[in-house]
Amino acid sequence: MLPSPRLTLVLGAAALAAALAAPAPARADARRFAWSYESTTAPKGTREFEQWVTWSTTKPSDPLYDRVEFRHELEFGLTDRVQLGVYLTDWRYTRTSNGSDTEVRSTAAEIIANVADPATSPVGVALYGEVAVGAEKFALEAKLLLEKPLGPVVLVSNTVLEAEWEGEDWVEDVGTFEQTVGLGWDMSPSLLLGVEGQLEKELPGWKGGEPTIVWAGPSASLRLPAFWVTAATLLQTTGEGGEPDVKVRTLFGFDF
């Protein structure tokens, strides 16, 4: 049985309450945002398991629509400025008015190279590249990661361009442009609260394009010595009936 997204939210809220009661030292490798990457990378020689759960629901065109996506990732600090990530599998469960389906989408590898450290440069900069391969999917993704710390406040921006080929013969050519932003405040060494936004535009066949979709909402990140957890809820602001109105993503990670 799939875990309940509502249960995930309750557990996340309980964890945040515990952090407020007993703050702990921050983890340097913790993800502060659910949809945006920061420019810093994992320290050399470190290894981490990272679990993603993303729940999308409330699509106006289909009142029964629900989708839960899972990603299982291993991260390795190759150097103090280069990080390797391996997605063991990306899979999802989808329910619509026509029934339900469970689908394994792909496995993937990513590389993140830090170009400018936000601690010593005016703006932190990193480059991200990803290759994903599945039975009905082949995708290439590139990201420009920017980060600006301002005392207890941090501002991040990710500019994303993805090329994806879908179908049994990888013949459906789809491009996607995406822009994400995150603004966070360090409430304590353990707790960061913030807001996130995501803009997405699909380009089928790299011609014309679907409507531009925008989501925005609150986020929170809990950083403890043994693990970290980050969650965000995004609400659609553009009223596009073919896309979900609500997206919830929870990430957690620990060293191994």
C-alpha positions in Angstrom: 0.0 0.0 0.0 1.3 3.5 -0.9 2.0 5.9 2.0 -0.7 8.5 2.5 0.4 12.0 1.5 -1.6 13.4 4.3 0.2 11.2 6.8 3.5 12.5 5.3 2.4 16.1 6.0 1.4 15.2 9.6 4.7 13.6 10.3 6.6 16.5 8.8 4.7 19.0 11.0 5.5 16.9 14.1 9.2 16.8 13.2 9.3 20.6 12.8 7.6 21.0 16.2 10.3 18.8 17.7 13.0 21.0 16.1 11.6 24.1 17.7 11.7 22.4 21.1 15.2 21.1 20.7 17.3 22.9 18.1 20.5 21.1 16.8 23.5 22.0 14.7 22.8 22.5 11.0 23.8 19.9 8.5 26.0 21.4 5.7 24.6 18.9 3.1 20.9 19.5 3.8 18.5 20.6 1.0 16.9 23.9 2.1 14.3 23.9 -0.6 12.1 21.2 -2.2 12.0 22.5 -5.8 15.3 24.4 -6.0 18.9 23.3 -5.6 21.5 25.5 -3.9 24.9 26.1 -5.5 26.9 24.4 -2.8 27.9 20.7 -3.1 28.4 17.8 -0.7 31.9 17.7 0.9 34.5 15.4 -0.6 34.2 11.7 0.5 30.6 12.0 1.9 27.8 9.7 0.9 24.1 10.3 1.4 20.8 8.6 0.6 18.0 11.0 -0.4 14.3 10.1 -0.7 11.8 12.2 -2.7 8.0 11.9 -2.5 5.9 14.3 -4.7 2.1 14.3 -4.5 0.0 16.1 -7.1 -3.7 16.4 -6.8 -6.9 18.5 -7.5 -6.8 18.7 -11.3 -9.9 20.6 -12.5 -10.2 18.5 -15.6 -10.3 15.3 -13.6 -11.7 15.4 -10.1 -10.3 12.0 -9.3 -6.7 12.8 -10.3 -4.0 11.9 -7.8 -0.3 11.2 -8.6 2.4 10.2 -6.1 6.0 10.1 -7.5 9.0 8.5 -5.8 12.7 9.0 -6.3 15.5 7.1 -4.5 18.9 8.8 -4.9 22.5 8.2 -3.8 24.8 11.2 -3.6 28.6 11.2 -3.5 31.0 14.1 -2.8 33.7 13.5 -5.5 35.6 16.7 -4.6 34.7 19.7 -2.5 33.2 21.3 -5.6 31.8 18.3 -7.6 28.9 16.1 -6.6 27.6 12.9 -8.3 24.0 11.7 -7.9 22.6 8.4 -9.0 18.8 8.0 -9.1 18.2 4.3 -8.5 14.7 4.5 -9.8 12.0 7.1 -10.5 8.5 5.6 -10.3 4.9 6.8 -9.8 1.4 5.8 -9.0 -1.4 7.7 -10.8 -5.2 7.5 -10.3 -7.6 9.1 -12.7 -11.3 8.8 -13.5 -10.2 6.0 -16.0 -8.5 3.9 -13.4 -5.1 3.7 -11.8 -1.6 2.7 -12.9 1.9 2.2 -11.4 4.8 3.0 -13.7 8.6 2.8 -13.4 9.8 5.8 -15.3 13.6 5.8 -15.4 17.0 5.6 -13.7 19.3 8.6 -14.0 22.6 10.2 -13.1 23.4 13.8 -12.3 26.6 15.9 -11.8 26.7 19.2 -10.0 29.9 21.4 -10.3 30.3 24.4 -8.1 31.8 27.3 -10.0 31.6 30.1 -7.3 31.2 29.5 -3.5 28.5 31.7 -2.0 30.6 32.1 1.1 33.5 33.8 -0.8 31.8 35.2 -3.9 29.0 37.8 -4.4 26.8 35.0 -5.8 27.1 31.3 -5.6 27.0 29.6 -9.0 26.8 25.9 -10.0 26.2 23.9 -13.2 23.9 20.8 -13.2 23.6 18.1 -15.8 21.4 15.0 -15.8 20.8 12.0 -18.1 17.7 9.8 -17.5 16.9 6.5 -19.3 13.8 4.4 -19.1 11.7 1.9 -21.2 9.6 4.8 -22.6 11.8 7.8 -21.7 15.1 9.4 -22.5 15.9 12.9 -21.1 18.7 15.4 -20.9 18.5 18.2 -18.4 20.7 21.2 -17.7 20.4 23.7 -14.9 22.0 27.0 -13.8 22.0 27.2 -10.0 22.4 30.6 -8.3 22.5 31.4 -4.6 22.7 34.6 -2.6 23.1 34.5 1.2 22.0 37.7 3.0 22.7 37.0 6.7 19.9 34.7 7.9 18.2 35.0 4.6 19.1 33.0 1.5 17.8 33.5 -2.1 18.1 30.8 -4.7 17.2 30.5 -8.4 17.3 27.6 -10.8 17.0 28.0 -14.6 16.2 24.7 -16.2 16.1 23.4 -19.8 15.0 19.8 -20.4 14.8 17.8 -23.6 12.7 14.6 -23.3 11.9 11.8 -25.8 8.9 9.6 -24.7 7.0 6.6 -26.0 8.1 3.1 -26.9 10.6 4.3 -29.5 11.4 7.6 -27.8 9.8 9.4 -30.7 7.7 12.0 -28.8 10.1 15.0 -28.6 9.2 17.5 -25.8 11.1 20.4 -24.5 10.5 22.1 -21.1 11.6 25.4 -19.8 11.4 25.9 -16.0 12.3 28.6 -13.6 12.3 28.1 -9.8 13.0 30.5 -7.0 13.3 30.1 -3.2 13.5 32.6 -0.4 14.3 31.2 3.1 14.9 32.5 6.6 17.0 30.7 9.2 14.8 30.7 12.2 17.4 28.7 14.2 20.4 26.5 13.3 17.9 23.6 12.8 15.0 25.3 11.1 14.5 27.2 7.9 11.1 28.6 6.8 10.5 30.1 3.4 8.5 30.4 0.2 9.1 28.7 -3.2 7.9 29.3 -6.7 8.0 27.4 -10.0 7.3 28.5 -13.5 7.0 25.8 -16.2 6.4 25.9 -19.9 6.2 22.8 -22.2 7.4 23.0 -25.8 6.1 20.0 -27.7 8.4 19.3 -30.6 10.2 22.6 -29.7 7.4 24.5 -31.6 4.9 26.9 -30.1 4.2 25.8 -26.6 1.7 24.9 -24.0 0.4 27.6 -21.5 2.8 28.8 -18.9 2.0 27.4 -15.5 3.1 29.0 -12.2 2.9 27.5 -8.7 3.9 29.1 -5.4 3.7 28.3 -1.7 5.4 27.8 1.7 8.4 25.6 2.5 10.2 24.4 5.6 13.5 22.6 6.2 14.6 20.7 9.4 18.3 19.9 9.8 19.3 17.5 12.6 22.6 15.7 13.2 21.4 12.3 12.0 19.1 13.4 9.1 17.3 16.3 7.4 13.9 16.7 6.0 12.4 19.4 3.7 8.8 19.9 2.6 7.0 22.4 0.4 3.4 22.9 -0.8 2.9 24.7 -4.1 -0.5 26.0 -5.3 -1.2 26.8 -8.9 -1.8 30.5 -9.6 -2.6 30.4 -13.3 -5.8 28.5 -13.4 -4.8 25.9 -16.0 -7.3 23.1 -15.8 -5.0 20.4 -17.3 -2.4 20.8 -14.5 -2.8 20.0 -10.8 -3.8 22.8 -8.5 -1.7 21.4 -5.6 1.8 19.9 -5.4 3.4 18.7 -2.2 7.0 17.5 -2.1 8.9 16.0 0.9 12.6 15.2 0.8 14.7 13.5 3.5 18.3 12.4 3.6 20.9 10.8 5.8 24.6 9.8 5.5 25.6 6.2 5.1 
